[in-house]
Amino acid sequence: MKRFSEENYDFIVVGGGMAGLCAAISAARHGTKTALIHARPVLGGNASSEIRIHISGADQSLRQTDYAEGGLVYEMMLDNKACNDSFCYSVWDSVLFEKAKKEKNLTVYFNTVMYDAELAPGTNRIASISCVQETTEMRYRFTAPLFADCTGNGTLGYYVGADFRQGSESKAQTGEPHAPDEPNNERMGNTILLKAVDTGHPVKFTPPSYAKKLDEHQLRYRVHSKTMKVDASMAPDPEEWLRLSACSCKAVDYGYWWLELMGDGDDIIPDYEKIRDDLYAYAYGIWDHIKNGGEHGAENYTLQWVGALPGMRESRRLMGDYVLSESDILDHRIFDDAVAYGGWCVDLHAPHGLLDFDLLPSDCHHFTGIYTIPYRSYYSRNIDNLFMAGRDISTTKLGLASTRILGCCAIGGQAVGTAAALCRKYGTDPRGLAPHVPELRQILMKDDIYFPAPFTNDDEGDFARSAVFTASSVSAGSPDMLNNGVSRKIGDCLNGWKSDGIAEGGEELLMKFGKVRSVSQTRVTFDSNFAYPVRITMSANRQEQQRPGVPMELVKDYDIVLLLDGKEVGRSEVRDNHQRLSVTDFGRKIDCDSIKFVFRSTNGAPDVTVYEVRAY
Ligand SMILES: Cc1cc2nc3c(=O)[nH]c(=O)nc-3n(C[C@H](O)[C@H](O)[C@H](O)COP(=O)(O)OP(=O)(O)OC[C@H]3O[C@@H](n4cnc5c(N)ncnc54)[C@H](O)[C@@H]3O)c2cc1C
């Protein structure tokens, strides 16, 4: 007899990659009873220990650090940084697991595959999805008023007939500068990564019988040895191409993002297993070439890990009310309904991946700055209750070439989860939420998502906006900037306050309201210094860019003292903080006319730097 259960939630997210995880957690944090249906035993999708892609973002690998993604994805990376200095992927899995498990409104169904979905008869609304959990032989039917497709492949949308595209649009269709003259079905391919370690003594490698043979000429455009120089002159911006593309794997210990195959069928999804077998053969073939095919500086290296589950870059893109294009990206469009942003280059890979031996593996059109992504790209244009987040959002192929970057997928997921909570509040569908997008954006900013000008904090519930700040010392910026609506350094403007050292009893910051306010929560945004990455990565080069431990600039210990007529009426002591956004709930509303913050120590920096203080 088949085991079967029916479950109902407010919001169901399918796919627990970084987009789906952020969508599910943010919805749950905003009071929505949420289920996350996830095919795998670990969270993070391509960023999990099963695939091990590192999280990049709008900071363009340190070229424009002011634009690093904040919010949930940064919170998770800081949690990881606080406990995982050795870049252990199992610990990263555990950090994501703990994050999801802590949310009381969130249930994660691991090892659970959605295999079908149904519309309510005579409507364009998803009524239910059907899932199987292989470990328990359980079958489930899940129902909810709202769904999010975070499968990467747009699988839920596909099952219910959502409009989608794959391959490339033509220039005539989109007007994009780098679109081909004719539409085509090209797509970026799947990849498995490998990791090798230096044992300190020579190690032999015997390839398996199925390994492919590769030679130096075939790999001349693909960095695979310590001393190799790639001729990148055919790249649109050779210098920037080398900076971005070569740094991750200039040595022989990690890679290779260019081990990329897309099959030769019409659709990459049904070819996945065949492509996987070929990737396996090429992965061992590349390592055989490095070890046995001439001098690559790898004599002492041995394989430590070879992925078995290929990461996917590109398949279906579900169509929304707006289709984000390369032109929007290169024009740095600021949409009225912006709910996320991106900043990675338009990073298109060679059409036949590794097999395009005469081409550079990628063709990046670099730019400076960021662009925004409209809310309308995050819900289906023809399925009424379907959101999407991650690499299946509504973009052209060239739009995806930038938006697929994990940081961008994650903040988009956070936007979708928060939007789902607001849909519930207003009893509406994704499209019906349009008038409330300014409110959605304010909640996202409150949760540490950055938005470029003209968007700033104008949250009417934030008592700090009309407060007056004074501080015990100042070495840069000003206490006045703590409520200027921007919670990070941008260019030369600190948008915050930096103390001059840390006095014996701590540095004091006083926030005066000028009248009595009922305060139940404070939110303080500290500097974490985006110039030092905090992501988990297998790349030794990228690891070397990091400092050990928690960012030293983050305030570690501080006290919050609520005052009324100079008398203490409430207090909270925060210890061992390692987060950029530090939220303190007092458990009740406390009448006060000012709040004193006493910053006692940082995680190592000599001064205290605060970007924003809020009070609710
Ligand atoms: C080799 C490679 C290198 C890359 N390099 C970088 C890089 O350096 N930096 C960067 O930022 N990005 C990089 N990317 C891009 C990035 O990894 C993806 O765009 C990103 O992971 C997309 O996130 P996602 O959450 O949308 O989807 P995914 O990461 O694909 O996660 C989707 C999840 O949904 C689950 N799922 C799918 N179908 C179902 C179903 N039916 N039922 C239940 N669960 C399901 C899957 O198991 C998966 O875990 C790279 C991608 C690849 C493949």
Ligand as a Chemical Component Dictionary entry (heavy atoms), coordinates in Angstrom:
data_LIG
# 
_chem_comp.id                   LIG 
_chem_comp.type                 NON-POLYMER 
_chem_comp.pdbx_formal_charge   0 
_chem_comp.three_letter_code    LIG 
# 
loop_
_chem_comp_atom.comp_id 
_chem_comp_atom.atom_id 
_chem_comp_atom.alt_atom_id 
_chem_comp_atom.type_symbol 
_chem_comp_atom.charge 
_chem_comp_atom.model_Cartn_x 
_chem_comp_atom.model_Cartn_y 
_chem_comp_atom.model_Cartn_z 
_chem_comp_atom.pdbx_ordinal 
LIG C1  C1  C 0 29.445 25.171 -13.004 1  
LIG C2  C2  C 0 28.722 26.415 -12.629 2  
LIG C3  C3  C 0 29.474 27.484 -12.212 3  
LIG C4  C4  C 0 28.837 28.623 -11.765 4  
LIG N1  N1  N 0 29.600 29.616 -11.255 5  
LIG C5  C5  C 0 28.999 30.562 -10.530 6  
LIG C6  C6  C 0 29.787 31.412 -9.707  7  
LIG O1  O1  O 0 31.014 31.327 -9.679  8  
LIG N2  N2  N 0 29.134 32.314 -8.947  9  
LIG C7  C7  C 0 27.762 32.411 -8.942  10 
LIG O2  O2  O 0 27.234 33.225 -8.197  11 
LIG N3  N3  N 0 27.002 31.618 -9.724  12 
LIG C8  C8  C 0 27.579 30.696 -10.504 13 
LIG N4  N4  N 0 26.817 29.839 -11.249 14 
LIG C9  C9  C 0 25.358 30.073 -11.400 15 
LIG C10 C10 C 0 24.533 29.625 -10.198 16 
LIG O3  O3  O 0 25.075 28.463 -9.628  17 
LIG C11 C11 C 0 23.065 29.376 -10.541 18 
LIG O4  O4  O 0 22.562 30.312 -11.415 19 
LIG C12 C12 C 0 22.262 29.370 -9.243  20 
LIG O5  O5  O 0 22.670 28.289 -8.459  21 
LIG C13 C13 C 0 20.785 29.303 -9.455  22 
LIG O6  O6  O 0 20.168 29.196 -8.193  23 
LIG P1  P1  P 0 18.697 28.594 -8.054  24 
LIG O7  O7  O 0 18.353 28.592 -6.607  25 
LIG O8  O8  O 0 17.794 29.290 -9.002  26 
LIG O9  O9  O 0 18.818 27.116 -8.639  27 
LIG P2  P2  P 0 19.671 25.852 -8.248  28 
LIG O10 O10 O 0 20.937 26.210 -7.580  29 
LIG O11 O11 O 0 19.736 25.053 -9.496  30 
LIG O12 O12 O 0 18.765 25.106 -7.179  31 
LIG C14 C14 C 0 17.512 24.550 -7.523  32 
LIG C15 C15 C 0 17.193 23.429 -6.550  33 
LIG O13 O13 O 0 15.858 22.974 -6.809  34 
LIG C16 C16 C 0 15.821 21.568 -6.649  35 
LIG N5  N5  N 0 14.732 21.047 -7.500  36 
LIG C17 C17 C 0 14.695 21.079 -8.845  37 
LIG N6  N6  N 0 13.587 20.453 -9.293  38 
LIG C18 C18 C 0 12.915 20.023 -8.207  39 
LIG C19 C19 C 0 11.701 19.293 -8.024  40 
LIG N7  N7  N 0 10.961 18.894 -9.064  41 
LIG N8  N8  N 0 11.302 18.995 -6.761  42 
LIG C20 C20 C 0 12.039 19.406 -5.705  43 
LIG N9  N9  N 0 13.213 20.103 -5.822  44 
LIG C21 C21 C 0 13.640 20.397 -7.061  45 
LIG C22 C22 C 0 17.171 21.108 -7.158  46 
LIG O14 O14 O 0 17.509 19.854 -6.599  47 
LIG C23 C23 C 0 18.095 22.222 -6.706  48 
LIG O15 O15 O 0 18.707 21.909 -5.485  49 
LIG C24 C24 C 0 27.415 28.705 -11.783 50 
LIG C25 C25 C 0 26.659 27.634 -12.260 51 
LIG C26 C26 C 0 27.301 26.483 -12.674 52 
LIG C27 C27 C 0 26.480 25.321 -13.115 53 
# 
loop_
_chem_comp_bond.comp_id 
_chem_comp_bond.atom_id_1 
_chem_comp_bond.atom_id_2 
_chem_comp_bond.value_order 
_chem_comp_bond.pdbx_ordinal 
LIG C1  C2  SING 1  
LIG C2  C3  SING 2  
LIG C2  C26 DOUB 3  
LIG C3  C4  DOUB 4  
LIG C4  N1  SING 5  
LIG C4  C24 SING 6  
LIG N1  C5  DOUB 7  
LIG C5  C6  SING 8  
LIG C5  C8  SING 9  
LIG C6  O1  DOUB 10 
LIG C6  N2  SING 11 
LIG N2  C7  SING 12 
LIG C7  O2  DOUB 13 
LIG C7  N3  SING 14 
LIG N3  C8  DOUB 15 
LIG C8  N4  SING 16 
LIG N4  C9  SING 17 
LIG N4  C24 SING 18 
LIG C9  C10 SING 19 
LIG C10 O3  SING 20 
LIG C10 C11 SING 21 
LIG C11 O4  SING 22 
LIG C11 C12 SING 23 
LIG C12 O5  SING 24 
LIG C12 C13 SING 25 
LIG C13 O6  SING 26 
LIG O6  P1  SING 27 
LIG P1  O7  DOUB 28 
LIG P1  O8  SING 29 
LIG P1  O9  SING 30 
LIG O9  P2  SING 31 
LIG P2  O10 DOUB 32 
LIG P2  O11 SING 33 
LIG P2  O12 SING 34 
LIG O12 C14 SING 35 
LIG C14 C15 SING 36 
LIG C15 O13 SING 37 
LIG C15 C23 SING 38 
LIG O13 C16 SING 39 
LIG C16 N5  SING 40 
LIG C16 C22 SING 41 
LIG N5  C17 SING 42 
LIG N5  C21 SING 43 
LIG C17 N6  DOUB 44 
LIG N6  C18 SING 45 
LIG C18 C19 SING 46 
LIG C18 C21 DOUB 47 
LIG C19 N7  SING 48 
LIG C19 N8  DOUB 49 
LIG N8  C20 SING 50 
LIG C20 N9  DOUB 51 
LIG N9  C21 SING 52 
LIG C22 O14 SING 53 
LIG C22 C23 SING 54 
LIG C23 O15 SING 55 
LIG C24 C25 DOUB 56 
LIG C25 C26 SING 57 
LIG C26 C27 SING 58 
# 
